[in-house]
Amino acid sequence: MKVILLQDVKKLGKLDDIVEVSDGYARNYLFRQKLAIEATKENLNDVGQRKKAEQAKALHQLEEARRMAAELKGQTFTMKMKAGDGGRLYGSLTAADVAEALIKAGYPVDKRNISIKTPLKSIGNTSVEVKLHNEVSINIDVKVEAI
């Protein structure tokens, strides 16, 4: 019997895979645990439409990330932080600080997608990598000034 998997099943397949299994395994385990449905024409069409919608959504997200990267290219973000004598910061520049500055500028970015290669503990400039999508990342310049 051919079935469409509704979840990842160990040693059988992943979500939306169409696999051939024995009738007993399908009826007694997969269907009862809601891990699979029978591969009828209607169900196959539903899976096809869902995959097309997911591809369109992924393409839209990629285009949005590329648009945002084009807008961010060449921009320098200035951040004001508390500093002591000699320009030494109280603390250091963190990914959360950069994410907050980007959000205020209208670019929604999660702090987990920001990579600071060398920690900045004094006033100055640094380059920060921002990962906007799996395929799109950009380096932005951050200038830290004392308050």
C-alpha positions as CSV (number, residue, x, y, z in Angstrom):
1,M,0.0,0.0,0.0
2,K,1.3,3.5,-0.9
3,V,1.0,6.1,1.9
4,I,1.9,9.7,2.3
5,L,3.9,10.5,5.5
6,L,2.5,13.3,7.6
7,Q,5.6,13.4,9.8
8,D,9.2,12.2,9.7
9,V,9.2,8.4,10.5
10,K,12.5,6.8,11.5
11,K,13.8,4.4,8.9
12,L,10.9,5.0,6.6
13,G,10.9,8.6,5.3
14,K,10.3,12.3,5.8
15,L,7.3,14.5,5.7
16,D,5.3,14.3,2.5
17,D,7.3,11.3,1.2
18,I,5.3,8.7,-0.7
19,V,6.4,5.2,0.4
20,E,5.3,1.7,-0.1
21,V,4.5,-0.2,3.1
22,S,2.7,-3.4,4.0
23,D,-1.1,-3.1,4.5
24,G,-0.9,-4.2,8.1
25,Y,1.8,-1.8,9.0
26,A,-0.1,1.1,7.4
27,R,-3.5,0.2,9.0
28,N,-2.3,-0.9,12.5
29,Y,0.5,1.6,13.1
30,L,0.9,4.5,10.6
31,F,-2.8,5.4,10.3
32,R,-3.6,4.9,14.0
33,Q,-0.7,7.1,15.1
34,K,-1.6,9.7,12.5
35,L,1.8,9.4,10.9
36,A,0.5,8.7,7.4
37,I,-2.5,8.8,5.1
38,E,-3.4,6.7,2.1
39,A,-2.0,7.9,-1.2
40,T,-5.2,8.6,-3.1
41,K,-5.4,11.1,-6.0
42,E,-7.0,13.8,-3.8
43,N,-4.3,13.4,-1.1
44,L,-1.6,13.5,-3.8
45,N,-3.0,16.7,-5.2
46,D,-3.1,18.2,-1.7
47,V,0.5,17.3,-1.1
48,G,1.5,18.8,-4.5
49,Q,-0.3,22.0,-3.8
50,R,1.2,22.3,-0.3
51,K,4.7,21.8,-1.8
52,K,4.1,24.5,-4.4
53,A,2.9,26.9,-1.7
54,E,6.0,26.2,0.4
55,Q,8.3,26.7,-2.6
56,A,6.6,30.0,-3.4
57,K,6.9,31.1,0.2
58,A,10.6,30.2,0.3
59,L,11.2,32.1,-3.0
60,H,9.4,35.2,-1.5
61,Q,11.6,35.0,1.6
62,L,14.7,34.8,-0.5
63,E,13.7,37.8,-2.6
64,E,12.9,39.8,0.5
65,A,16.3,39.0,2.0
66,R,18.1,40.0,-1.2
67,R,16.1,43.3,-1.3
68,M,17.0,44.0,2.4
69,A,20.7,43.2,1.6
70,A,20.7,45.7,-1.2
71,E,19.3,48.3,1.1
72,L,21.8,47.6,3.8
73,K,24.8,47.5,1.5
74,G,27.2,50.4,2.3
75,Q,25.3,51.6,5.3
76,T,27.0,52.4,8.6
77,F,25.1,52.2,11.8
78,T,26.2,54.5,14.6
79,M,25.6,53.3,18.2
80,K,26.1,55.3,21.3
81,M,27.3,53.4,24.4
82,K,28.7,54.3,27.8
83,A,32.4,54.5,27.9
84,G,35.0,55.3,30.5
85,D,38.4,57.1,30.3
86,G,40.5,56.2,27.2
87,G,37.4,55.2,25.2
88,R,37.0,51.8,26.9
89,L,33.3,50.6,26.9
90,Y,31.5,49.5,29.9
91,G,30.7,46.0,28.6
92,S,31.1,45.3,24.9
93,L,29.2,45.5,21.7
94,T,26.8,42.5,21.5
95,A,24.7,41.0,18.7
96,A,21.6,42.1,20.7
97,D,22.8,45.7,20.5
98,V,23.3,45.5,16.7
99,A,19.9,43.8,16.3
100,E,18.2,46.5,18.3
101,A,19.8,49.2,16.1
102,L,18.7,47.4,12.9
103,I,15.2,46.9,14.1
104,K,15.0,50.7,15.0
105,A,16.1,51.4,11.4
106,G,13.3,49.2,10.0
107,Y,15.2,46.0,9.3
108,P,13.8,43.1,11.3
109,V,16.7,40.8,12.1
110,D,17.1,38.3,14.9
111,K,20.1,38.6,17.1
112,R,21.0,34.9,16.5
113,N,21.7,35.8,12.9
114,I,24.3,38.4,13.7
115,S,28.0,37.4,14.0
116,I,30.6,39.7,15.5
117,K,34.0,38.3,14.7
118,T,36.0,40.2,17.2
119,P,34.4,41.7,20.3
120,L,34.5,45.5,20.3
121,K,35.3,46.7,23.8
122,S,36.4,50.3,22.9
123,I,35.1,53.1,20.8
124,G,35.7,52.6,17.1
125,N,34.5,50.8,14.0
126,T,33.9,47.1,13.3
127,S,32.4,45.0,10.6
128,V,29.4,42.7,11.6
129,E,28.1,39.8,9.5
130,V,24.3,39.7,9.3
131,K,22.7,36.5,7.9
132,L,19.4,37.5,6.3
133,H,18.7,34.1,4.8
134,N,20.4,30.7,4.3
135,E,21.8,32.0,1.0
136,V,22.1,35.7,1.8
137,S,24.5,37.4,4.2
138,I,26.0,40.8,4.3
139,N,28.6,42.7,6.2
140,I,27.6,46.0,7.7
141,D,29.8,48.6,9.4
142,V,29.0,49.6,13.0
143,K,30.5,52.7,14.5
144,V,30.5,52.9,18.3
145,E,30.6,56.4,19.9
146,A,30.7,57.4,23.6
147,I,27.7,58.9,25.2
